[in-house]
């Protein structure tokens, strides 16, 4: 009688440990994926920022005056 209860408790404990370990492993994998996505997003944002900066600082005049306009 007591042995049956102990065996049931041990089995329940082992199942509980397996469930928690698999969920923790999944969360670690999701964290790594999120970190990779965040890095990739940061790189894309840096490229877009550089493109926008070069566009905003682009010189629209095809030629330059030799004498400044406001002298």
C-alpha positions in Angstrom: 0.0 0.0 0.0 2.7 2.5 1.0 5.0 1.3 -1.8 2.2 2.1 -4.4 1.8 5.6 -3.0 5.6 6.2 -3.1 5.8 4.9 -6.7 2.9 7.2 -7.7 4.6 10.2 -6.1 8.0 9.4 -7.8 6.3 9.0 -11.2 4.4 12.3 -10.7 7.6 14.1 -9.6 9.5 12.7 -12.7 6.7 13.9 -15.0 6.6 17.3 -13.4 10.4 17.7 -13.8 10.2 16.6 -17.5 7.4 19.1 -18.2 9.2 22.0 -16.6 12.5 21.2 -18.2 11.0 21.0 -21.7 9.2 24.3 -21.2 12.4 26.0 -19.9 14.3 24.6 -22.9 11.6 26.0 -25.3 11.8 29.4 -23.6 15.5 29.5 -24.0 15.1 28.8 -27.7 12.5 31.5 -28.0 14.8 34.0 -26.3 17.7 33.2 -28.7 15.3 33.7 -31.6 14.1 37.0 -30.2 17.7 38.1 -29.7 18.6 37.2 -33.3 15.5 39.1 -34.6 16.4 42.1 -32.5 19.9 42.1 -33.9 18.7 41.7 -37.5 16.1 44.5 -36.9 18.9 46.8 -35.5 21.1 46.1 -38.6 18.2 46.9 -41.0 17.4 50.0 -39.1 21.0 51.2 -39.2 21.1 50.7 -43.0 17.8 52.6 -43.5 19.1 55.4 -41.2 22.3 55.7 -43.3 20.3 55.8 -46.5 18.0 58.4 -45.1 20.9 60.5 -43.8 22.6 60.4 -47.2 19.4 61.4 -48.9 18.7 64.2 -46.5 22.2 65.6 -46.8 22.3 65.3 -50.5 23.3 68.4 -52.4 20.4 69.3 -54.8 22.4 71.8 -56.8 24.1 70.3 -59.8 26.8 73.0 -59.7 28.3 75.3 -57.1 28.7 79.1 -57.3 32.3 80.3 -57.3 31.2 83.4 -55.4 29.0 82.9 -52.4 25.4 84.1 -52.8 25.4 86.0 -49.5 28.6 87.9 -49.5 
